[in-house]
Each structure stands twice: as structure tokens, then as C-alpha cells.
């Protein structure tokens, strides 16, 4: 239904392997189909590289951040575009 707000992506897992705390594998934000053009109605990507969802005013959702393993944002069905790819992953080896 028009006017509804899309869901935000979930928060990823936090690791401190690089010397500072960094989030990985955040979920991608949902896109609105027939909602308002305001970007506040599309879902934001979760911490950890998740992409932002699209909306009528900004139909191009973003992909997940490279080397973070986050999911890509989704565009609404009526926008004529699909979702975006997730970001490339990273291998964490703990020894």
C-alpha cells in the first residue's frame, strides 16, 4: 500500500580484528513500491555494509558495501527494477 515505510536492514556482527570495532554482514534495506518520494520511507542498510532501499524519488537502491558482506538494498516492484547485489565478503581467520 502507498505511504508505508519499508523496513531497515538488520545489524551485522561486530569484530575488532583490524584494531577497531567494525560491523560485517548487515542486512539490506527494503524498498517502497508506491510510497512517497521522500527517502525517509525507504529502508536504510544495517550496520555492516547493508545497502539502502529505493523509493519513488530515488529508484536506485544501493548495493552492499564491498568487503563487508552486507546485503543489497531492494527497489519497490513498481519501480521496474530489482534488488541490488550484496557486497563481497571477507574471510576472518582467528588463531
C-alpha positions in Angstrom: 0.0 0.0 0.0 1.2 3.5 -0.7 2.6 5.7 2.0 4.1 2.9 4.1 7.7 2.8 5.3 9.9 0.0 4.2 11.9 -2.0 6.8 15.5 -1.3 7.7 18.2 -3.9 7.3 19.4 -5.9 10.3 22.6 -5.1 12.1 25.6 -7.3 11.3 28.2 -8.9 13.5 30.9 -6.8 15.1 34.6 -7.7 15.1 37.7 -5.9 16.3 40.2 -7.8 14.1 41.5 -4.6 12.4 42.3 -2.8 15.6 38.9 -1.0 15.7 35.4 -2.4 16.0 33.8 -2.9 12.6 30.5 -4.4 11.6 30.1 -7.0 8.9 27.2 -8.7 7.1 24.5 -6.1 7.7 21.1 -6.6 6.0 19.9 -4.6 3.0 17.1 -2.1 3.4 13.7 -2.6 1.9 12.3 -0.5 -0.9 8.9 1.2 -1.2 6.7 0.4 -4.1 4.0 3.2 -4.3 5.0 5.2 -1.3 6.0 8.9 -1.2 9.1 10.1 -2.9 10.7 11.0 0.4 13.9 9.0 1.1 12.7 8.6 4.7 10.2 6.0 3.5 12.8 3.6 2.2 14.7 1.2 4.4 18.3 2.0 5.5 21.0 -0.6 5.3 22.0 -2.3 8.5 25.4 -1.6 10.1 27.8 -3.9 8.4 27.6 -2.7 4.8 23.9 -3.2 4.0 22.6 -1.3 1.0 19.8 1.4 1.2 16.4 0.7 -0.3 14.9 2.6 -3.2 11.7 4.7 -3.4 9.7 6.7 -5.9 12.1 9.7 -5.7 15.3 7.7 -5.6 14.5 4.4 -7.5 18.1 3.2 -7.4 18.8 1.2 -4.3 22.4 0.8 -3.4 24.5 -2.4 -3.3 26.1 -3.8 -0.2 29.5 -2.4 0.7 32.4 -4.3 -0.7 34.4 -6.4 1.7 31.8 -6.2 4.4 29.4 -9.0 3.2 26.3 -6.8 3.6 23.1 -7.4 1.7 22.0 -5.2 -1.2 19.1 -2.8 -0.9 15.7 -3.5 -2.6 13.8 -1.4 -5.0 10.0 -1.5 -5.0 8.3 -3.7 -7.5 6.5 -0.9 -9.3 9.8 0.9 -9.9 10.7 -1.7 -12.6 14.0 -2.6 -11.0 15.1 -5.5 -8.9 17.3 -5.6 -5.9 21.0 -4.8 -5.8 23.8 -7.2 -5.2 25.3 -7.8 -1.8 28.8 -6.7 -1.0 31.7 -9.0 -1.4 32.6 -10.9 1.7 35.6 -11.2 3.8 37.3 -14.2 5.5 38.1 -13.8 9.1 40.7 -16.3 10.5 41.1 -16.5 14.2 44.0 -18.5 15.5 
